[in-house]
Amino acid sequence: MIQYVPMTRANTDYGERQMTVDFVAELGKWKGSKSGMESGESKVVRVQEIASADNEILMETMRENGRLQENPQVGMFWYNPARNRLVGVYSAYASELSFNAKGRKTMQVLHHNVWPDVREDAIENGSIDKIWDEEDYTQVPRGRIFQIEVPNSNAEYFEVLVGSWIKEYPQAVDLILKRFNLEHSDYQFIHSEHWDVGRGTSEFLI
């Protein structure tokens, strides 16, 4: 049950009256898994209408974000051969990250840390694809995108690190380039045994 109680009050920050909505939400708590919820205690949540000036600032921020959507990204992924699609993608715009001491940038999240959640979510959403049978994250084709610092230059260069599985599934190349906005960038696909199926012991060294 959610009960809305509209009310008005003066806003001292902007000198104008704004609408504030209080509602009572019946909060639930997880039973210990994502399979269901049980009822919990109620909580009053306050939602205040934004001032028009602030709203325009936020909208300009969103428009700026829209202009950045085609910028190159770095991150990691798995490849699902059964559906010819990338899954478990974690990405960030390269321009928002800094190079490390060795002149490389990528997301810090690691495959082995997130595979349990990626797998669990897929199974609970009803997917019966074979890859979700694997508890070992290394048993599914995967890869990672790095940006490599070019000395004395503003040029952007990216490396797509993959395992030998890419030879069996070359159709994944276009998916990777499109998903990480690399189609118009300077890039190179690089094989490393670390990303071979069944390997991954060196991930902590990255």
N, C-alpha and C positions, 0 to 999 in steps of 0.2 A: 504494500500500500504506500503510495506517495501522495502527500497532501501539500498543495501549493498555497502559500499565504502571501499575496502581494502587499507591499507597503512602500511608502515613500519616505525619504529623509533628505535633509540638506547635506550636500557634499562639500566639506570645507576646503578640499584640495583644489576644486575647479570652480567653486562659487556657483554651482548650478544644482538643481534638484535632479536626482536620478532615481530610477526604480530599483529597489532591492527586493529580491524574491527569496523567501525562506521556504524550504520544503523539508518534510520529514521523510527520510528514506529508510525503508526496512533493509538493513544491511544483513548480508549473509556471511557465512564463513565456510571455507572449504572443509570437506570431510577428511581431507588428507590426500586427496587426489583431485584431478581435474574432471572427474566423472560426474560430480554433482555438488550441490550446496545444501546446507541446512540453515534454517532461520537463525537470525542473530538479533542483537538489540538495535533500536532505532537511533538515528543521529540527525540532528538539525544541520543542514548544509545551507550556507548563505551564498547566493549568486547575485552579484551587483552588475547593473547595466554599465557598459563602458562609456566614457565621455566621447563625444564625437571627434575631438581633436586627437585623443589617444587611438581611436579606432582607425583614423586615417594613417597614423604612424604605423600601426600594425599592418594595414593593407599595403602600404608602400614596401614594408619589409617582405610581405608575401609576394608582391610583384617582383621584387629583386630576387627572391628565391626562385621564382619561375624562370627568370632569365639565366639562372645558373644550372638549370636542369640538364643541359647538354655538356657540361664540363666533365672532363675525365675523372674517373673514380678508381680507387684502390680498394682492396679487400680480399675476400675469400668466398669459396663456393664449393658445392658438390655438384656432380652431373648425374642425372637419372637417365640411363640409356633407354629404359622402357618407354619413356615419354619424350625423349629428346628435349629435356629442359633442365635448367639450373635450379637447384634447390638449396635451402639453407644458406642463402646469400647474405653476407654481411659486407656493407660497402660504405664508403665515405668519400666526399669530394676531395681529391688530392690537394686542392688549393687550401683546404681547411686544416691540413696536417703539416707537421714539421719533419724535416729530414733528421734521421738519427745520426750518431757520430760517424757511422760508416756510409753516410750519403744515401740512405734508402728510407722510404716511407711506405707504410701500409697500416692497416688496422691492427691493434694489439690483440684482438680476440683470437683465440686459437681453436682449431678444428676440434681437438679432443675435449675441450671444455663445453662446447655447445651442442655436440652431436646428440647427447641424451635428450635434450629438450626438443631439438629439431625432429628427431625420430618419434618421440612421444606425441608431439603435436600432430604429425602426419597420421599416425595410427589412430589417434582419437578423432581425427577428421574423416576417418573411414578409408584411407588409402590402403590398398592391398599390394602395392608395388613391392617387388622382391627386395629392393634395397633396404626397406625398413625391417627386414628380418635380421639385418646385421647390427649387432651391438657394438662391434669394433668399427670405429669411424674410418679406419684406414682401408677397409674392404670395399669402399665405394669411391669411384673416381672423384678426385678433388683437385683444387688448385688455388693459387693465390696471386694477386696482382700487386706489384711494387712499382713505385716511381723511383727512378734512379737519378740522382743529382748529376747534372752535367757541369763540370768545372768551368768557371769563368763564362757562363752562358745562362740565359733565361730559357733556353730550349727545354721542352718537356719530353722525356723519354720514359717509356714504361716497359716492364718485363712481366710476361705472363708465365708463371712457373707452373708446370704441369708434369704429370707422370707419363710413362710410356703408353698409358691407356689412350692418349690422344690419337695415336696411330690407328687404333681400332675404331675410334669414334671421332673422325675429323669433322663431322657435322657440328660438334660442340664449339668449334672455333668461332663461327659467326655469332652464336649465342653469347659467348663470352665478350666478344668485341662490342656487341650491341648493348648488353646489360651494363657494362662498365664504361660506356661512352668512349671507346677507344678507336672507333672506326676512322676518325680523322686525325688521329694522333700518331706519333712516331713510337712504334712498339715492336717487340720481338717475343716470340714464343720460345721459352727455354725449358729444356727437359732437365729435371733433377730427380734422382732416385728417391729422394725424400717424399715426393708426391706420387711415387709408384703405388699401385694397389698393394696393400699389405705392409707398407713401410711407413715410417713416421717418427722414428726414435729421435731424430735430430730437432724436432720442433721446438723444444725448450731452448735451443741455441739461437733461434732467430730473434 
